[in-house]
């Protein structure tokens, strides 16, 4: 899976892979009210301010050049970019969950087979 890059102003960003538990909790609180309407649309019971959305998106991103993202002018971030970044993050997490579920299933099956062999 290739890493998506986002050009905001004149700086490239990508999704972070190192969110800590507090950050993950904040993202989960932000997204837990989302419901799929159809294959291309989600809705939320909550309304978010622009500042709240930018704060979450800012947390999800890191500059590709390694610079400090706090020195960046986040007013250059557009609503369309926010939607794209949040959708890409949700997609990435969904894929990770599928991989983890499948890996757990394979592991359980292998352990069960090993247990059956040991009994015989």
Backbone bond lengths (Angstrom), bond angles and torsions (degrees), N, CA, C in turn:
res aa  C-N    CA-C-N  psi(-1)  N-CA   C-N-CA  omega(-1)  CA-C   N-CA-C  phi
1 X - - - 1.452 - - 1.528 108.21 -
2 X 1.310 117.21 125.63 1.453 120.63 -178.23 1.518 110.20 -81.09
3 X 1.305 114.68 149.26 1.458 121.14 179.30 1.523 108.98 -81.17
4 X 1.318 116.39 124.42 1.461 120.73 177.76 1.520 109.37 -72.05
5 X 1.317 115.57 143.77 1.459 121.89 175.36 1.520 107.77 -116.14
6 X 1.318 115.51 143.44 1.455 121.61 -178.93 1.519 108.27 -124.64
7 X 1.321 116.96 122.65 1.455 121.95 177.39 1.522 107.85 -93.24
8 X 1.313 115.21 113.24 1.459 121.70 179.14 1.522 105.88 -119.57
9 X 1.314 115.92 116.27 1.461 119.15 -171.68 1.516 108.17 63.65
10 X 1.317 116.44 -121.41 1.466 120.31 178.27 1.530 111.94 -113.44
11 X 1.325 116.77 18.47 1.468 120.86 -176.26 1.526 110.09 -121.70
12 X 1.339 115.77 138.65 1.465 121.16 177.52 1.522 110.18 -94.35
13 X 1.330 114.80 138.20 1.457 122.53 178.15 1.520 109.18 -126.74
14 X 1.342 116.03 161.95 1.464 121.79 171.16 1.526 107.62 -141.10
15 X 1.327 115.98 165.78 1.464 120.37 178.68 1.518 109.99 -68.64
16 X 1.309 115.74 140.85 1.466 121.11 176.86 1.521 110.18 -76.91
17 X 1.313 115.39 150.25 1.468 121.79 175.06 1.524 111.41 -111.55
18 X 1.325 117.03 4.41 1.463 120.42 -171.51 1.526 113.47 -122.26
19 X 1.326 117.04 35.90 1.464 119.14 178.42 1.525 109.69 -64.55
20 X 1.348 116.59 136.47 1.464 119.53 177.37 1.535 109.44 -85.70
21 X 1.321 116.72 175.83 1.467 120.65 -175.48 1.526 112.38 -61.12
22 X 1.327 117.63 -40.21 1.467 119.70 179.01 1.524 111.14 -63.33
23 X 1.332 116.45 -41.38 1.459 120.22 178.68 1.525 110.93 -66.73
24 X 1.322 116.93 -42.49 1.467 120.05 177.27 1.521 111.20 -61.67
25 X 1.333 117.48 -39.39 1.465 120.99 176.90 1.526 111.11 -61.61
26 X 1.331 116.60 -42.76 1.472 120.32 178.95 1.522 111.28 -62.63
27 X 1.339 116.33 -42.77 1.465 120.19 178.79 1.524 109.80 -64.95
28 X 1.333 117.19 -42.79 1.468 120.45 179.14 1.523 111.63 -62.46
29 X 1.329 117.58 -42.10 1.467 120.83 176.81 1.524 110.56 -61.58
30 X 1.321 115.67 -38.99 1.461 121.41 -179.35 1.526 111.54 -66.61
31 X 1.322 116.88 -38.31 1.464 120.90 -172.85 1.529 114.56 -100.26
32 X 1.333 119.00 -7.85 1.465 119.92 -172.71 1.528 113.48 -65.25
33 X 1.315 117.94 -22.56 1.469 119.69 -179.89 1.529 112.30 -88.02
34 X 1.321 117.20 -0.13 1.466 120.02 -179.63 1.517 110.42 -72.06
35 X 1.307 116.03 137.40 1.465 122.49 176.26 1.524 108.39 -131.70
36 X 1.320 116.11 138.75 1.463 120.35 177.75 1.521 109.60 -73.04
37 X 1.315 116.62 128.21 1.459 122.00 175.48 1.525 108.55 -89.97
38 X 1.312 115.42 -45.92 1.462 122.89 174.37 1.528 106.81 -153.81
39 X 1.316 117.55 -165.28 1.467 120.16 -175.15 1.523 113.61 -68.42
40 X 1.322 117.61 -15.05 1.461 120.41 -175.77 1.520 113.97 -122.53
41 X 1.328 118.01 -1.28 1.459 120.63 -171.96 1.522 111.21 -134.34
42 X 1.339 115.18 138.49 1.461 120.37 170.80 1.519 108.08 -121.63
43 X 1.308 115.44 158.49 1.459 120.18 174.30 1.522 107.84 -131.10
44 X 1.305 115.00 162.78 1.455 120.73 178.88 1.515 108.73 -137.33
45 X 1.328 115.61 143.38 1.460 120.24 176.36 1.528 110.69 -75.57
46 X 1.320 116.10 -16.71 1.458 120.98 -176.33 1.520 111.17 -102.06
47 X 1.311 115.50 153.33 1.461 121.68 172.62 1.521 107.78 -107.72
48 X 1.304 115.84 140.51 1.455 121.05 -178.37 1.519 109.57 -118.01
49 X 1.320 115.76 144.52 1.457 119.19 173.26 1.518 108.51 -78.40
50 X 1.314 115.99 160.85 1.459 120.72 176.94 1.531 109.84 -58.51
51 X 1.323 116.62 -40.44 1.468 120.60 -179.32 1.529 111.46 -62.97
52 X 1.341 117.76 -38.99 1.467 120.93 178.54 1.526 111.20 -64.84
53 X 1.317 116.28 -42.32 1.464 120.51 179.82 1.522 110.11 -65.68
54 X 1.314 117.06 -46.85 1.469 120.90 -179.95 1.520 110.19 -61.52
55 X 1.324 117.48 -39.04 1.466 121.20 179.60 1.531 111.24 -61.24
56 X 1.324 117.43 -43.48 1.468 121.36 178.60 1.522 110.45 -67.26
57 X 1.331 116.99 -46.60 1.467 120.59 -179.67 1.526 110.18 -61.80
58 X 1.312 116.58 -42.18 1.469 121.15 178.44 1.528 110.38 -59.08
59 X 1.323 116.74 -39.82 1.458 121.29 179.47 1.530 111.11 -66.41
60 X 1.331 117.63 -33.66 1.464 121.90 -176.72 1.526 113.48 -76.57
61 X 1.325 116.90 -18.44 1.461 120.60 -172.51 1.519 113.45 -106.27
62 X 1.330 114.41 156.93 1.464 121.14 170.38 1.525 107.84 -139.01
63 X 1.340 116.52 143.61 1.464 119.24 177.75 1.526 110.38 -67.28
64 X 1.314 116.49 135.97 1.462 120.65 179.99 1.523 110.91 -65.13
65 X 1.331 117.07 -32.50 1.467 119.73 -177.85 1.531 113.19 -79.96
66 X 1.338 117.70 1.13 1.460 121.25 176.95 1.517 114.76 80.57
67 X 1.319 118.04 4.33 1.459 120.64 -179.88 1.529 110.33 -72.30
68 X 1.321 115.82 171.29 1.466 121.83 -179.60 1.529 109.50 -78.84
69 X 1.323 116.44 118.82 1.469 119.27 -177.93 1.521 112.42 -70.05
70 X 1.331 117.53 -16.44 1.459 120.15 178.34 1.524 112.16 -73.48
71 X 1.335 116.64 -15.91 1.461 120.78 177.19 1.529 112.15 -88.23
72 X 1.324 116.97 0.04 1.464 121.85 -176.46 1.528 110.59 -90.08
73 X 1.325 117.06 146.15 1.464 122.58 177.13 1.528 109.06 -84.41
74 X 1.323 117.04 96.53 1.461 122.56 -175.33 1.521 112.96 -72.49
75 X 1.329 117.93 -3.84 1.466 120.30 175.47 1.526 110.95 -68.59
76 X 1.330 117.07 -14.09 1.464 121.76 178.17 1.535 111.69 -77.86
77 X 1.320 117.33 -12.45 1.464 122.50 -179.91 1.530 109.30 -74.68
78 X 1.328 116.48 123.58 1.468 120.50 -177.46 1.533 110.71 -92.28
79 X 1.335 117.74 158.75 1.470 120.18 175.36 1.529 112.55 -57.33
80 X 1.331 117.57 -39.40 1.469 120.31 178.49 1.524 111.46 -62.42
81 X 1.327 116.70 -39.99 1.466 119.77 177.68 1.525 110.53 -65.34
82 X 1.326 117.27 -39.25 1.469 120.94 178.33 1.521 110.50 -59.82
83 X 1.326 116.52 -46.07 1.467 120.85 -180.00 1.521 110.35 -61.66
84 X 1.327 117.14 -45.34 1.463 121.48 -179.97 1.528 111.32 -61.71
85 X 1.317 117.03 -45.35 1.467 121.49 -178.40 1.524 110.50 -65.16
86 X 1.332 117.51 -44.52 1.465 120.46 178.34 1.525 111.18 -63.93
87 X 1.325 117.26 -39.52 1.471 120.79 178.10 1.525 110.82 -65.67
88 X 1.325 117.18 -42.36 1.466 120.34 178.77 1.524 111.24 -64.26
89 X 1.339 116.52 -38.72 1.463 119.77 178.16 1.529 110.14 -64.72
90 X 1.334 116.83 -44.62 1.467 120.55 179.26 1.529 110.59 -62.05
91 X 1.315 116.92 -41.31 1.472 121.21 178.38 1.526 110.66 -63.48
92 X 1.315 116.26 -43.53 1.468 120.92 179.51 1.530 110.38 -60.79
93 X 1.321 116.94 -44.58 1.467 120.94 179.86 1.525 111.11 -65.89
94 X 1.325 117.30 -39.26 1.467 120.66 178.59 1.524 110.59 -63.03
95 X 1.322 117.32 -42.98 1.465 121.16 178.51 1.523 110.23 -63.93
96 X 1.333 117.18 -42.85 1.469 120.41 177.77 1.523 110.73 -60.55
97 X 1.331 117.32 -40.39 1.468 120.81 179.51 1.520 111.56 -65.17
98 X 1.330 117.38 -39.69 1.467 120.88 177.53 1.523 109.77 -63.40
99 X 1.318 116.92 -44.11 1.470 121.08 179.51 1.521 110.49 -62.26
100 X 1.331 117.34 -44.70 1.468 120.70 -179.81 1.527 111.00 -64.51
101 X 1.318 117.08 -41.83 1.463 120.65 179.24 1.519 110.75 -63.29
102 X 1.318 117.02 -45.79 1.462 121.24 -179.95 1.528 110.45 -65.17
103 X 1.326 117.73 -41.68 1.465 121.42 178.45 1.523 110.98 -62.30
104 X 1.326 116.55 -42.22 1.466 120.48 178.38 1.520 110.97 -63.55
105 X 1.325 116.29 -40.25 1.462 121.18 178.98 1.532 110.54 -63.98
106 X 1.314 117.31 -44.62 1.471 121.62 178.53 1.527 109.93 -62.26
107 X 1.338 116.82 -43.27 1.462 121.41 179.90 1.531 110.65 -63.03
108 X 1.341 117.02 -46.11 1.467 120.56 179.27 1.524 111.14 -60.22
109 X 1.326 116.40 -44.35 1.467 120.23 179.18 1.527 111.58 -62.63
110 X 1.323 116.84 -41.83 1.467 120.62 179.16 1.526 110.62 -64.85
111 X 1.324 117.08 -41.06 1.465 120.55 179.23 1.527 110.46 -66.51
112 X 1.327 116.73 -38.91 1.461 120.80 178.23 1.523 110.57 -64.33
113 X 1.326 116.88 -43.46 1.464 120.79 178.22 1.526 110.79 -63.28
114 X 1.325 116.69 -41.26 1.463 120.62 179.05 1.525 110.09 -64.73
115 X 1.318 116.47 -40.37 1.457 121.09 178.44 1.524 110.73 -63.52
116 X 1.324 116.48 -41.58 1.464 120.87 178.60 1.526 111.30 -64.55
117 X 1.322 117.81 -38.84 1.468 122.03 178.78 1.524 109.81 -65.75
118 X 1.325 116.90 -40.64 1.470 121.28 -178.66 1.527 111.01 -66.41
119 X 1.345 117.10 -33.20 1.462 120.85 -179.70 1.524 111.50 -70.98
120 X 1.326 116.55 -29.95 1.475 120.57 -176.64 1.471 111.36 -84.99
